[in-house]
């Protein structure tokens, strides 16, 4: 498992996905039904803790999975998205 210099092993990335959606009679999006195919995630990668940007995770050091940072200490994806929209919130 790859690890950021801050110790985090979670990163945001981009990914192309194909998914089914539900629309109304006017072809307006209503909701996501589910992903049926997805491609490999790609850069830029951003650390979920410190937001450091990486072009390629292959350049980061490997760490033992058992020594990884506990997931609950990093925050959820929604926490990361909220921080990116409003840097410094809750501080």
Steps between C-alpha positions, in 0.01 A plus 500: 500500500628847412532772764521880491782675681243598769420133566161479327422210268184658350501713184240664281536435125305518176323203344283447195193295587200385306184472703129464466283791601129561538334781306149640489273523193679821393840326513605694812742322732333369816752272666799273456407132482847347504841472337538212257851571368794713612849570376822524699523812721740765369682817605517739649489321835447711813568379851172482693673641811746770390382552136854457362480432126666206330518423129565128555449291813772264374757759614388469865652252743330171583385450858385193686118486488490412870688821584270726294325799655159401640230596251284676756781747572502627141137593448238407249491596133230754584734657758771528234256652249374751758856600590587550132192724453565696823868473604554547871143419599462380855841635606 
